[in-house]
Amino acid sequence: MSPIIVYTADEAAKVLRVKKSWLERQAAARKIPFSMLGGGYRFTDGDLADILRITKQSPREPEPAPRPRRVPRQRSVDGQSVTELRPRPRQNGPRRAAA
């Protein structure tokens, strides 16, 4: 049976190329696997592999292109070209009280 290699937080941070403080915060929040030996966080090769698996990001689907803005219609009133105005969509929230 091969010996189990155990890394300190400093050593594990160097292997994972992260800050020691990040590693300790994640371990304290129980978001990553670790062992507590002698009052300090310890990480095995398996723990490091699990941390990589847990934090792996999958590629996302590209977002669809935004729809082109509609151009206001032009119409003619008394022989002059007039652009129809449409009200803007209201923002969510209460209306202002009349002063």
C-alpha positions in Angstrom: 0.0 0.0 0.0 1.4 3.4 -1.0 1.7 6.1 1.7 -0.9 8.8 1.8 0.6 12.3 1.1 -0.9 15.0 3.3 -0.4 18.7 2.4 -0.6 21.7 4.7 -2.8 24.6 3.7 0.3 26.4 2.4 1.4 23.5 0.3 -2.1 22.8 -1.0 -2.5 26.4 -1.9 0.7 26.3 -3.9 -0.4 23.1 -5.7 -3.8 24.5 -6.6 -2.4 28.0 -7.3 -4.8 29.8 -5.0 -4.4 31.9 -1.9 -4.0 30.1 1.4 -6.8 32.4 2.8 -9.2 31.3 0.1 -8.5 27.6 0.8 -9.0 28.1 4.6 -12.3 30.1 4.1 -13.6 27.4 1.8 -12.7 24.7 4.3 -14.1 26.6 7.3 -17.4 27.0 5.4 -17.3 23.2 4.7 -17.4 23.8 0.9 -14.3 21.7 0.2 -13.0 18.4 1.6 -10.2 18.6 4.2 -8.9 16.9 7.4 -8.2 18.7 10.6 -4.9 17.4 12.1 -3.1 19.1 14.9 -5.4 22.2 14.8 -4.6 22.9 11.1 -6.2 22.1 7.8 -4.7 19.2 5.9 -5.4 18.0 2.4 -4.8 14.7 0.6 -4.3 14.2 -3.1 -7.9 13.0 -3.2 -9.0 16.2 -1.5 -7.2 18.3 -4.1 -8.7 16.3 -6.9 -12.2 16.8 -5.4 -11.6 20.5 -5.0 -10.8 20.8 -8.7 -13.9 18.8 -9.6 -16.1 20.8 -7.3 -14.9 24.2 -8.6 -14.8 23.2 -12.3 -16.9 25.5 -14.5 -18.6 24.1 -17.6 -18.8 26.2 -20.7 -22.1 28.1 -21.1 -24.3 28.3 -24.2 -23.7 31.6 -26.0 -26.5 34.1 -25.3 -28.7 34.9 -28.3 -28.0 38.2 -30.1 -30.2 41.1 -28.9 -33.2 41.9 -31.0 -32.8 44.9 -33.1 -34.7 48.0 -31.9 -37.9 48.9 -33.7 -37.8 52.1 -35.6 -40.8 54.3 -35.0 -43.3 54.4 -37.8 -43.4 57.5 -40.0 -46.8 58.7 -41.1 -48.1 61.7 -42.9 -50.4 64.3 -41.3 -51.5 67.2 -43.4 -48.8 66.5 -45.9 -46.0 66.5 -43.2 -44.0 63.5 -42.1 -44.7 62.8 -38.4 -43.1 60.2 -36.2 -45.4 58.3 -33.9 -44.3 58.5 -30.3 -44.8 55.6 -27.9 -44.6 55.8 -24.2 -41.5 54.3 -22.6 -42.1 51.1 -20.5 -42.5 52.0 -16.8 -39.9 51.0 -14.3 -41.0 48.7 -11.6 -41.8 50.6 -8.4 -44.3 53.0 -6.9 -45.4 56.0 -8.8 -44.2 59.4 -7.5 -46.7 61.1 -5.3 -48.1 64.4 -6.6 -46.6 67.3 -4.8 
